[in-house]
Amino acid sequence: MFTTILVKPLFNLLMLLYSVIPGHDFGVAIIVMTILVRLALWPILSSQLRSQKKLQALSPEVAKIKKQAKGDKQLESKLLMEMYKEREINPFASLIPLLVQLPLFLALYIALRDVIKPGEIAHLIYPGLRHLGTIKNILAQPSTFKPWFLGIFDLAKVSPVLALVAGVTQFFQTKQLIPKAAPGDSQAQAMAATTKIFPVLTFIIGLRLPSALALYWAMASGVAIIQQSIELREDVQDMEKQGEKPKVKAEGKAT
């Protein structure tokens, strides 16, 4: 059922793009598909981003509560829940969109993994796409399928360059949302540490998987940076209209 509902539609979208894009560049098809998927997820991603920023804005107050509780976890949890209730914030709201996205990202991983295996194309392609010239040729002679990007990168193989690009874009995407850590704010400092951990993990994973996945990851992070910039800019404009002074910084700008 997972394959039918998610994997096949993404797989066939990718193959459709590959067949109609001039030059039949597989990497360009991945880029276009990534943009389409991110645009479709924009409302969900926007909701997650706003919930995350609300929690980040409360970081100083959370630090005060931790200090007030003096290690009493039960009291700390009670005070935190009271604060969230008073501010009308659901601390788990930012996780809900993430749970919605996980199955889709897994389906994208499987689609990209299988599309570079010519033998899998015949099993996953929709009948309506079999008549397209490019796909018809691939089905007749699987060796004609060339998963290349710009004629340089063989996306069926590991590419340290694309893995590095994925890690760098992941770094800037994460850094964009991390508030400046105040002295003694262990929570903010822990969040800041993720700007180093996640990119390194992304790079290491990229060195172990076909570069088609690294290209997707890099492009997804690049589009996310643009989406986050728009959301952050809208927040600044809203606060300026209300006469409030922005408090959290992202990418060196007030938000």
PyMOL commands that set and color helices and strands:
alter all, ss='L'
color gray80, all
select helices_A, chain A and resi 2-20+26-40+42-57+59-69+73-86+95-115+118-124+127-129+133-140+142-144+160-175+186-206+211-241
alter helices_A, ss='H'
color red, helices_A
select strands_A, chain A and resi 148-149+153-154+249-250+253-254
alter strands_A, ss='S'
color yellow, strands_A
deselect
rebuild
show_as cartoon
